Structure formats: structure tokens, C-alpha cells
């Protein structure tokens, strides 16, 4: 089961891109997601056919992907501020978007400007 704690640890562990896209677990996409998600990879981009073409998650530059992970029901594509979960058995796609936490200064400024 994918929990908030697990998602936070993924962002922390995979906080940067690998030295080369060749180091990514791209084989997982072909093993589990190609048929259900229409995965296509060219030399620069990863195309996800099960995502609406107007979505910013439909085409991903390979040099922006931090890691590709396997879970029991999903393949996760880790990006700097989001994780795309591709269902292994259907064309379902879920996206987690990391929201930046407000800093103390930001909270103080918001409090003072709202008065």
C-alpha cells in the first residue's frame, strides 16, 4: 500500500536525476505498463498513451525522471515534484503532486497581509 510516509521517503531518496537515463528501470515499463498505458520511448521523451494528451504528464522528458519503481499494483515514475502511478493491470493513472510546505516567514507574511 502506498502511504504518505512512503511517498515522502520516495521524494527524499530520489531527489535527483541519475547520471544517465540508461540508469532508470525502464524495463519495468515494458514489463508491466506498455500494453495498458501505451508507453512509447524515444531518445528524449517518455510518452504515456493512457494520459490525456493535453496533460503535462502525457510526455515526460527522460532527463526529468528521477526513478522508476515497482510496487505491488503500480509502476511509479518519480519526478522532481510529482509521482505518476501507472496501474499494472489496467489503464488507470494516479498522480501525486508534492505541495511545498509554507515556511515560517511565508506564514508570518500571509498573517500580516491578511489584516
C-alpha positions, 0 to 999 in steps of 0.5 A: 500500500502506498502511504504518505510516509512512503511517498515522502521517503520516495521524494527524499531518496530520489531527489535527483536525476541519475547520471544517465537515463540508461540508469532508470528501470525502464524495463519495468515499463515494458514489463508491466505498463506498455500494453495498458498505458501505451508507453512509447520511448524515444531518445528524449521523451517518455510518452504515456498513451493512457494520459490525456494528451493535453496533460503535462504528464502525457510526455515526460522528458527522460532527463526529468525522471528521477526513478522508476519503481515497482510496487505491488499494483503500480509502476511509479515514475518519480519526478522532481515534484510529482509521482505518476502511478501507472496501474499494472493491470489496467489503464488507470493513472494516479498522480501525486503532486508534492505541495511545498510546505509554507515556511515560517516567514511565508506564514508570518507574511500571509498573517500580516497581509491578511489584516 
